[in-house]
Structure formats: C-alpha cells, structure tokens
Amino acid sequence: MAGLSFSPGRAFARKGPNHEPAWCEGVTIPIFMTWAPDELDDDRRDRFNRIASPVKILYEQNTGVHGSSTLRPDKNPDGYEAIWPAGMDFLEHHSK
C-alpha cells in the first residue's frame, strides 16, 4: 500500500492547530506528496517532515495548481506531463 497526496492539509486546519501534526505523524505507508509552487512553504515542508513513513517523496513542482487538478492538462497545461511519470514511478516501486 502507498499513497499519493496532492496539496494535503487545508481541510485539517478547521479541526484545530494540533490535529494536523497528529495526522502527519500517523502516516506510515510510503507517501508521495506535492503542492503547487505557491502553496509549498515552510509549514508544509514541516508537515512533510513530520510524516512517520521511512519512504516519503516530496515532489516539488515548477508549475502546478491546487490538489489533484495538477494532473489535468486542462488545469495544469505546463506541468501535468512532468508530474504523471513521477507519481507513476513512485506507485510502481512502492505500492506492492
């Protein structure tokens, strides 16, 4: 089992300041995370670093949009082609 996560965390902000770190620390499966370039800040890097999994990939996009829409050519015409192979390679190596 493995996971892909696109722009994670926004929904957890409504649950209180201590909810998000607990969520991150509970992730133990291999995980691939990415945020749009304008979303990836120090707080989100910290969120990624808190993940307990020994296998975690932070994919830094050059161009992208919020969430899984970054995979869509109509939403992310300049970046979708780069992220697809990265995500598929991750799944091929870690989803068994």
Secondary structure, 3 states (H helix, E strand, C coil): CCEEEECCCCHHHHHCCCHHHHHHHCCCCCEEEEECCCCCCHHHHHHHHCCCCCCEEEEECCCCCCHHHHHCCCCCCCCHHHHHHHHHHHHHHHCC
